[in-house]
Each structure stands twice: as C-alpha cells, then as structure tokens.
C-alpha cells in the first residue's frame, strides 16, 4: 500500500481527492488542512508521497514545502491554479524540491478535477520513485537556487548582440525534450550558455499553456540567451531559446530555406504535449541530422525516444540525461534502452556539450 498525504484547506477538495485515490484500491490516505498540519503529518504519518495545495491559511504550501524538505524530504506534487500567480508559485515550489504539479482545471476548489484525474494518479504513482532534490536555499527566491550556474552577464540590447543570425536548413540546431522535473533541470543547464551561441535551441516541455509563457519569462531573466514562447510561426535565430506553448505541439518547418518553429493544435495520437516525438520527427524532415543535437532530459514515459533514436541512426548527436541527476529517469532511460543515446550525461555536463557541438 502507498501512503498518501493529501493537503488542502478545502474539505470538498479533500473528499474529492480521497474518493479518487480510494477507488484505486492500494492507497492509505491521511489528510492535512494547512501547512502546519502538513509538516506535522509528514513527520508522524511518514507518507510515500504528498499532494500539496499552495493557498492555505496559517501556513501556505510554499512555506510548508520548505519545512518538509528540510525535515523529512518526500516526493511532493503541487496542486496549482491555472493563473499567472499560480504558475509563479509553482515554479518556486519546483525549485524548493517539489517533483511535479497538477493544475486544477477549475481553480482553487474544483469539482472538475476528473478532467485531470488520470494524470494526477499517474504522477502520484511515478513520483514515489523520483529523485528528490531539496534546495539548500529554500527560504530564498526560486531564481536563487542551489546548485546554481554561473551568474549570467547582463544581456546586451538585441541590436548590439552578435546573436540573432537566421537559421537555415544547413545550420545547426539543438532540440530538448523534457517533462517531470523539467523547469528546475532547465535552470541548471540553460543559464550556463552564452548569449552568442551560434544556434537556436527548441524545447518541448510538457506543461499547460498558462505555465509555458511564465516559464519562458522566468528563463529569459535567468539566461544570457533570449528565451521566448512559440505561439505562432517563428523564424529561428541563433542565440535564442524557443519554448513550445503548452496545450499545443511545436514542430519545425522550412520557409524560404529558413527554419521556423510553429505551434499547432495537439495531435490526439500522442499522449504528452508539447510532443517531443513530433518535434523530433519534424527535425528529420527539415534538417540535416548531422547538424542536430537532440537532448532528452528528465520525465516519465517515453516521449521523444523513438524520434530521437531515429535522428541518432541518421547521424544526429544525441544525449540522454543520466540517472545520476534525472528526477524521473523515464524518458532518458527509454532513449538509452533503444540505443539512441550517443552520450549519457548528468545535467551539469550538458551545457558544455551544447557549446562544444555548436562551436564558435
């Protein structure tokens, strides 16, 4: 039996979540109504996993998470509202050590949780095996993380930057696929890249639409490279990181010999979105594989492993994040299993590999 601690100030939400997990038949469930109770129950009940609301009286979820990670680290899934404020709090929670989050589709008290029930159950089961990485700077802002990459130098105005060169079909491009644990892992890698990196980076991060824009803005503040969300056809330029809009798919296409990223409605044949698999397949159609570096980072499932293996078989450089640092060793493990990983590296070594691949 898995021991689950449900933390939410709404009795309605606690009841709804309890019914959801009791129907699974293999959960022992305990409840907490606020952060103070959550910290105490983590100590006494010793749960295998915690679902944690953010907005609660007496002690909010962020403060409780910080204390939980300091006293008895445990896999935590945040229940977040689909708002910009909810996104900012969620990223802070992920930095403090939360493994993943589920967005409540109807807000703080949601009886439409059934819409995300399957996703929530799958995540709760998966994170019991996740690698927990508590932040040693838990009382500080999420951008002040530990371990942190070198502090980026202020970015020059775009008109003065040596980056910004249009990317053609014969130029190099970097693809990144990532899911559970992605925001924190991306923050461990991308800020270490120089502003004038002579290639674009295109990222498919599994995440709702209301969160990808906040993620792009957050990374843009932390990185020397420009970071933007792709919500329409966008010509790729070197020195820029492109993040696919959530609740959609991001793919590459060619227009007048120049690579573009486009955002398109979710392809229902694929389970996860933005789909890493579709991004990889589009690169096979549009790019010289020898000019592609495809990186598969932390995440549950197998998204991207088939397409990245095919890229590898056609001459692309590929990297799978190692189990040493992957919060959930699912997607990269699948790439390794398919023999599609040219290299297997911890997160902290990947930035240098990107720089070496792109060259000067």
C-alpha positions as CSV (number, residue, x, y, z in Angstrom):
1,X,0.0,0.0,0.0
2,X,1.2,3.5,-0.8
3,X,0.8,6.1,1.9
4,X,-0.6,9.4,0.5
5,X,-0.9,12.6,2.4
6,X,-3.5,15.0,0.9
7,X,-3.0,18.6,2.0
8,X,-5.8,21.1,1.1
9,X,-7.8,23.6,3.1
10,X,-11.0,22.7,1.2
11,X,-13.0,19.9,2.8
12,X,-14.7,19.4,-0.6
13,X,-11.3,19.0,-2.4
14,X,-10.0,16.6,0.3
15,X,-13.1,14.5,-0.1
16,X,-12.9,14.5,-3.9
17,X,-9.2,13.5,-3.8
18,X,-9.8,10.9,-1.2
19,X,-12.5,9.3,-3.3
20,X,-10.3,9.4,-6.4
21,X,-7.4,7.5,-4.7
22,X,-9.5,5.2,-2.6
23,X,-11.0,3.9,-5.9
24,X,-7.5,2.8,-6.9
25,X,-7.5,0.3,-4.0
26,X,-3.9,0.5,-3.0
27,X,-3.6,3.8,-1.1
28,X,-3.6,4.5,2.6
29,X,-4.7,8.1,2.9
30,X,-4.2,10.8,5.6
31,X,-5.3,14.5,5.4
32,X,-4.0,17.9,6.5
33,X,-5.9,21.2,6.3
34,X,-3.0,23.6,6.2
35,X,0.8,23.8,6.1
36,X,1.3,23.4,9.9
37,X,-0.7,20.1,9.8
38,X,1.2,19.0,6.7
39,X,4.6,19.4,8.4
40,X,3.4,17.5,11.4
41,X,1.7,14.7,9.4
42,X,4.8,14.3,7.3
43,X,6.7,13.6,10.5
44,X,4.0,11.3,12.1
45,X,2.3,9.6,9.1
46,X,5.5,9.2,7.1
47,X,3.8,9.3,3.7
48,X,5.3,8.0,0.5
49,X,4.0,10.9,-1.5
50,X,2.2,14.2,-0.7
51,X,-0.3,16.3,-2.8
52,X,0.1,19.9,-1.6
53,X,-2.2,22.9,-2.2
54,X,-0.5,26.3,-2.4
55,X,-3.0,28.7,-1.0
56,X,-3.9,27.8,2.6
57,X,-4.5,29.6,5.9
58,X,-2.0,29.6,8.9
59,X,0.9,28.3,6.7
60,X,0.8,28.2,2.9
61,X,2.1,25.4,0.7
62,X,5.4,27.0,-0.2
63,X,6.3,27.5,3.4
64,X,5.2,24.0,4.3
65,X,7.2,22.5,1.4
66,X,10.3,24.3,2.6
67,X,10.0,22.8,6.1
68,X,9.1,19.4,4.7
69,X,12.2,19.3,2.5
70,X,14.4,20.4,5.4
71,X,13.0,17.9,7.9
72,X,11.8,14.8,6.0
73,X,12.2,15.1,2.3
74,X,9.4,13.2,0.4
75,X,8.1,13.4,-3.2
76,X,5.6,16.2,-3.4
77,X,3.1,17.1,-6.2
78,X,1.7,20.6,-6.0
79,X,-1.9,21.4,-6.8
80,X,-1.8,24.7,-8.7
81,X,-4.3,27.1,-10.0
82,X,-4.2,27.9,-13.8
83,X,-3.2,31.5,-13.3
84,X,0.0,33.5,-13.7
85,X,0.2,33.8,-9.9
86,X,-0.3,30.1,-9.7
87,X,2.5,29.5,-12.2
88,X,5.0,31.7,-10.3
89,X,4.2,29.9,-7.1
90,X,4.5,26.5,-8.8
91,X,8.0,27.3,-10.2
92,X,9.1,28.3,-6.7
93,X,7.8,25.0,-5.3
94,X,9.6,23.0,-8.0
95,X,12.8,24.8,-7.1
96,X,12.3,24.0,-3.4
97,X,12.1,20.3,-4.2
98,X,8.5,19.5,-5.4
99,X,8.8,16.8,-8.0
100,X,5.8,17.8,-10.2
101,X,2.5,19.7,-10.3
102,X,-1.1,19.3,-11.5
103,X,-3.1,22.3,-12.5
104,X,-6.6,22.4,-11.1
105,X,-8.8,23.0,-14.2
106,X,-11.5,24.9,-12.3
107,X,-9.4,26.9,-9.8
108,X,-8.8,26.6,-6.1
109,X,-11.9,24.5,-5.3
110,X,-12.5,22.3,-8.3
111,X,-15.1,19.6,-8.9
112,X,-13.8,19.3,-12.4
113,X,-10.7,17.5,-11.1
114,X,-12.0,14.5,-13.0
115,X,-10.5,16.2,-16.1
116,X,-7.0,15.6,-14.8
117,X,-7.7,12.5,-12.6
118,X,-5.8,10.1,-14.8
119,X,-2.8,12.5,-15.0
120,X,-2.8,13.0,-11.2
121,X,-2.9,9.3,-10.4
122,X,-0.1,8.5,-12.9
123,X,2.1,11.3,-11.5
124,X,1.4,10.2,-7.9
125,X,2.5,6.6,-8.7
126,X,5.5,7.7,-10.7
127,X,7.0,10.2,-8.2
128,X,7.3,7.6,-5.5
129,X,10.5,6.6,-7.3
130,X,11.6,10.1,-8.1
131,X,14.9,11.6,-7.1
132,X,14.2,14.4,-4.6
133,X,16.5,17.5,-4.9
134,X,15.7,19.8,-2.0
135,X,17.0,23.3,-2.4
136,X,19.6,24.4,0.1
137,X,18.3,28.0,-0.4
138,X,14.7,27.2,0.4
139,X,13.9,30.4,2.1
140,X,15.0,32.5,-0.9
141,X,13.6,33.3,-4.3
142,X,13.4,30.4,-6.8
143,X,15.9,32.1,-9.0
144,X,18.4,31.9,-6.2
145,X,18.8,28.2,-6.5
146,X,21.4,25.8,-5.4
147,X,23.5,24.5,-7.0
148,X,23.4,27.5,-9.4
149,X,25.1,28.0,-12.7
150,X,27.5,30.9,-13.0
151,X,25.7,34.3,-12.7
152,X,24.8,35.4,-16.3
153,X,26.2,38.6,-17.5
154,X,23.6,41.3,-18.4
155,X,22.3,40.7,-21.9
156,X,23.2,43.4,-24.5
157,X,20.4,45.1,-26.3
158,X,19.3,43.0,-29.3
159,X,20.7,45.5,-31.8
160,X,24.2,45.2,-30.3
161,X,24.1,41.4,-29.9
162,X,26.3,39.1,-32.0
163,X,23.4,36.6,-31.9
164,X,20.3,36.8,-34.0
165,X,21.5,35.2,-37.2
166,X,18.8,33.5,-39.2
167,X,19.0,29.7,-39.1
168,X,18.9,27.9,-42.4
169,X,18.3,24.2,-43.1
170,X,22.0,23.6,-43.2
171,X,22.8,25.3,-39.9
172,X,23.0,23.6,-36.5
173,X,20.0,23.4,-34.2
174,X,19.6,22.0,-30.7
175,X,16.4,20.1,-29.6
176,X,15.5,19.5,-26.0
177,X,12.6,17.2,-24.8
178,X,11.7,17.3,-21.1
179,X,8.9,16.6,-18.7
180,X,8.6,15.9,-15.0
181,X,11.3,17.9,-13.2
182,X,12.0,19.9,-16.3
183,X,11.8,23.5,-15.1
184,X,14.5,23.0,-12.4
185,X,16.7,21.0,-14.8
186,X,16.4,23.6,-17.5
187,X,17.5,26.2,-14.9
188,X,20.6,24.0,-14.2
189,X,21.6,24.0,-17.9
190,X,20.4,27.0,-19.9
191,X,21.9,29.9,-17.8
192,X,25.4,28.5,-18.4
193,X,25.0,29.0,-22.2
194,X,26.5,32.2,-23.8
195,X,24.3,34.9,-25.3
196,X,26.0,34.5,-28.7
197,X,25.5,30.7,-29.0
198,X,25.6,30.2,-32.8
199,X,22.5,28.0,-32.9
200,X,18.9,28.1,-31.7
201,X,17.5,25.8,-29.1
202,X,14.0,24.5,-29.4
203,X,12.3,23.0,-26.3
204,X,9.3,20.7,-25.9
205,X,8.4,20.8,-22.1
206,X,5.3,19.0,-21.1
207,X,3.2,21.8,-19.4
208,X,-0.1,23.6,-19.7
209,X,-0.4,26.8,-21.8
210,X,-0.8,29.1,-18.8
211,X,2.6,27.9,-17.5
212,X,4.8,27.9,-20.6
213,X,4.7,31.6,-21.0
214,X,5.7,32.1,-17.4
215,X,8.5,29.5,-17.8
216,X,9.8,31.4,-20.8
217,X,9.7,34.7,-19.0
218,X,11.5,33.2,-16.0
219,X,14.2,31.6,-18.0
220,X,14.6,34.8,-20.1
221,X,15.5,36.6,-16.8
222,X,18.0,33.9,-15.8
223,X,19.7,33.3,-19.1
224,X,22.2,35.2,-21.3
225,X,20.4,33.9,-24.3
226,X,17.0,35.3,-25.2
227,X,14.1,33.0,-24.3
228,X,10.6,33.2,-25.9
229,X,7.4,31.1,-26.1
230,X,6.4,29.9,-29.5
231,X,2.7,30.6,-30.1
232,X,2.8,31.2,-33.8
233,X,5.1,30.6,-36.8
234,X,8.5,31.9,-35.7
235,X,11.7,32.2,-37.8
236,X,14.6,30.6,-35.8
237,X,17.6,32.7,-34.9
238,X,20.9,31.8,-33.2
239,X,21.3,32.9,-29.6
240,X,17.6,32.3,-28.9
241,X,15.8,29.6,-26.9
242,X,12.3,28.7,-28.1
243,X,9.8,27.0,-25.8
244,X,6.7,25.4,-27.2
245,X,3.4,26.7,-26.0
246,X,1.6,24.3,-23.7
247,X,-1.6,22.6,-24.8
248,X,-0.2,22.6,-28.3
249,X,2.6,20.9,-30.2
250,X,5.8,22.6,-31.5
251,X,7.4,21.4,-34.8
252,X,9.9,22.6,-37.3
253,X,9.2,23.6,-40.9
254,X,11.1,25.3,-43.7
255,X,10.1,28.6,-45.3
256,X,12.3,30.1,-48.0
257,X,15.2,27.9,-46.8
258,X,14.9,29.2,-43.3
259,X,13.9,27.0,-40.3
260,X,10.8,28.1,-38.5
261,X,9.1,26.7,-35.3
262,X,5.4,26.5,-35.5
263,X,2.7,26.0,-32.8
264,X,-0.1,23.7,-33.8
265,X,-3.1,22.1,-32.1
266,X,-2.4,19.0,-30.0
267,X,-2.2,15.8,-32.1
268,X,-4.5,13.4,-30.3
269,X,-2.4,10.4,-31.4
270,X,0.2,11.5,-28.9
271,X,-0.2,11.3,-25.1
272,X,2.1,14.2,-24.0
273,X,2.2,17.8,-25.1
274,X,4.0,19.6,-26.4
275,X,5.1,16.4,-28.0
276,X,8.8,15.7,-28.1
277,X,8.2,12.9,-30.6
278,X,6.6,15.3,-33.1
279,X,9.4,17.8,-32.7
280,X,12.0,15.1,-33.4
281,X,10.1,13.8,-36.4
282,X,9.9,17.3,-37.9
283,X,13.6,17.7,-37.5
284,X,14.1,14.5,-39.5
285,X,12.1,16.1,-42.3
286,X,13.6,19.6,-42.2
287,X,17.2,19.3,-41.1
288,X,20.4,17.6,-41.9
289,X,20.6,15.2,-39.0
290,X,24.3,15.7,-38.7
291,X,23.6,19.3,-37.7
292,X,21.1,18.3,-35.0
293,X,21.8,17.8,-31.3
294,X,18.8,16.2,-29.6
295,X,18.7,16.0,-25.8
296,X,16.3,14.0,-23.7
297,X,16.0,15.1,-20.1
298,X,14.1,14.0,-17.0
299,X,10.5,12.9,-17.4
300,X,8.1,10.0,-17.1
301,X,7.1,7.9,-20.1
302,X,8.9,7.5,-23.4
303,X,8.0,10.7,-25.3
304,X,10.7,11.5,-27.9
305,X,12.7,8.3,-27.5
306,X,11.6,6.9,-30.9
307,X,12.2,10.0,-32.9
308,X,15.5,10.9,-31.2
309,X,16.7,7.3,-31.8
310,X,15.9,7.7,-35.5
311,X,17.7,11.0,-35.5
312,X,20.7,9.3,-33.9
313,X,20.6,6.5,-36.5
314,X,20.7,9.1,-39.3
315,X,23.8,10.8,-37.8
316,X,22.5,13.3,-35.2
317,X,24.2,13.8,-31.9
318,X,22.1,12.7,-29.0
319,X,22.3,13.0,-25.2
320,X,20.2,11.3,-22.5
321,X,20.4,12.7,-19.0
322,X,21.8,10.2,-16.7
323,X,20.1,8.6,-13.7
324,X,22.5,10.4,-11.5
325,X,20.6,13.7,-11.9
326,X,17.3,12.8,-13.7
327,X,14.5,13.5,-11.2
328,X,12.4,10.9,-13.1
329,X,14.6,8.5,-15.2
330,X,11.9,7.6,-17.7
331,X,12.3,9.4,-21.0
332,X,16.1,9.3,-21.0
333,X,16.1,5.7,-19.9
334,X,13.9,4.8,-22.9
335,X,16.3,6.6,-25.3
336,X,19.2,4.6,-23.8
337,X,17.2,1.3,-24.0
338,X,16.6,1.9,-27.7
339,X,20.3,2.6,-28.2
340,X,19.6,6.1,-29.4
341,X,21.8,7.9,-26.9
342,X,25.1,8.9,-28.2
343,X,26.1,10.1,-24.7
344,X,24.7,9.7,-21.3
345,X,25.5,12.7,-19.1
346,X,24.5,14.4,-15.8
347,X,22.6,17.7,-16.1
348,X,25.6,19.8,-15.1
349,X,27.7,18.5,-18.0
350,X,25.1,19.1,-20.7
351,X,25.7,22.9,-21.2
352,X,29.4,22.3,-22.2
353,X,28.3,19.6,-24.6
354,X,25.9,22.1,-26.3
355,X,28.7,24.6,-26.6
356,X,31.1,22.1,-28.0
357,X,28.6,20.8,-30.5
358,X,27.7,24.3,-31.7
359,X,31.3,25.5,-31.8
360,X,32.3,29.1,-32.4
